[in-house]
Amino acid sequence: MSATDSRFNDLLRHIVKNSLFTDRQLYIISKVKEKQKLLDGISSGAYYRQVRQCKNKIFGVVYSIMLLKIINVLDEQAFNTISELSDRLARISQSDSDLIRDIDITTVIFKMDQLISSLSNIN
């Protein structure tokens, strides 16, 4: 793993740490998206239980987002900001390592945290 990969992984670890998903759940979700039916070292019953838990958590997140919009905690500008930030992070993750090398990940994390904390209409 290069230093560049490590720096971007620091950003991803920060996002995961502050999300509602565990590393294991994100691993399961990625494998389901890749259409991989079973994982090594896990029984089929445990796998399908974890897949169900992941789906339930995703549903919960989506319903929570809808609820926050309904009660005006997140407005349209917040959704646009979240979408733009996500798009930028996706472009960074798919770009060449030169771009990531030139980015100060600590500053990105700090600004991302500031931006996310400012999105809520709760003071």
MODELLER restraints for C-alpha pairs under 7 A, 6 or more apart:
rsr = mdl.restraints
at = mdl.atoms
rsr.add(forms.Gaussian(group=physical.xy_distance, feature=features.Distance(at['CA:4:A'], at['CA:97:A']), mean=6.10, stdev=0.5))
rsr.add(forms.Gaussian(group=physical.xy_distance, feature=features.Distance(at['CA:4:A'], at['CA:100:A']), mean=6.10, stdev=0.5))
rsr.add(forms.Gaussian(group=physical.xy_distance, feature=features.Distance(at['CA:4:A'], at['CA:101:A']), mean=5.40, stdev=0.5))
rsr.add(forms.Gaussian(group=physical.xy_distance, feature=features.Distance(at['CA:7:A'], at['CA:105:A']), mean=6.48, stdev=0.5))
rsr.add(forms.Gaussian(group=physical.xy_distance, feature=features.Distance(at['CA:8:A'], at['CA:100:A']), mean=6.99, stdev=0.5))
rsr.add(forms.Gaussian(group=physical.xy_distance, feature=features.Distance(at['CA:11:A'], at['CA:105:A']), mean=6.50, stdev=0.5))
rsr.add(forms.Gaussian(group=physical.xy_distance, feature=features.Distance(at['CA:11:A'], at['CA:109:A']), mean=6.62, stdev=0.5))
rsr.add(forms.Gaussian(group=physical.xy_distance, feature=features.Distance(at['CA:16:A'], at['CA:22:A']), mean=6.95, stdev=0.5))
rsr.add(forms.Gaussian(group=physical.xy_distance, feature=features.Distance(at['CA:25:A'], at['CA:54:A']), mean=6.15, stdev=0.5))
rsr.add(forms.Gaussian(group=physical.xy_distance, feature=features.Distance(at['CA:28:A'], at['CA:51:A']), mean=6.64, stdev=0.5))
rsr.add(forms.Gaussian(group=physical.xy_distance, feature=features.Distance(at['CA:29:A'], at['CA:54:A']), mean=6.90, stdev=0.5))
rsr.add(forms.Gaussian(group=physical.xy_distance, feature=features.Distance(at['CA:38:A'], at['CA:44:A']), mean=6.52, stdev=0.5))
rsr.add(forms.Gaussian(group=physical.xy_distance, feature=features.Distance(at['CA:38:A'], at['CA:47:A']), mean=6.76, stdev=0.5))
rsr.add(forms.Gaussian(group=physical.xy_distance, feature=features.Distance(at['CA:68:A'], at['CA:74:A']), mean=5.61, stdev=0.5))
rsr.add(forms.Gaussian(group=physical.xy_distance, feature=features.Distance(at['CA:69:A'], at['CA:75:A']), mean=5.98, stdev=0.5))
rsr.add(forms.Gaussian(group=physical.xy_distance, feature=features.Distance(at['CA:73:A'], at['CA:120:A']), mean=5.51, stdev=0.5))
rsr.add(forms.Gaussian(group=physical.xy_distance, feature=features.Distance(at['CA:73:A'], at['CA:121:A']), mean=4.77, stdev=0.5))
rsr.add(forms.Gaussian(group=physical.xy_distance, feature=features.Distance(at['CA:73:A'], at['CA:122:A']), mean=6.49, stdev=0.5))
rsr.add(forms.Gaussian(group=physical.xy_distance, feature=features.Distance(at['CA:74:A'], at['CA:119:A']), mean=6.62, stdev=0.5))
rsr.add(forms.Gaussian(group=physical.xy_distance, feature=features.Distance(at['CA:74:A'], at['CA:120:A']), mean=5.63, stdev=0.5))
rsr.add(forms.Gaussian(group=physical.xy_distance, feature=features.Distance(at['CA:74:A'], at['CA:121:A']), mean=6.40, stdev=0.5))
rsr.add(forms.Gaussian(group=physical.xy_distance, feature=features.Distance(at['CA:78:A'], at['CA:119:A']), mean=5.41, stdev=0.5))
rsr.add(forms.Gaussian(group=physical.xy_distance, feature=features.Distance(at['CA:92:A'], at['CA:100:A']), mean=6.68, stdev=0.5))
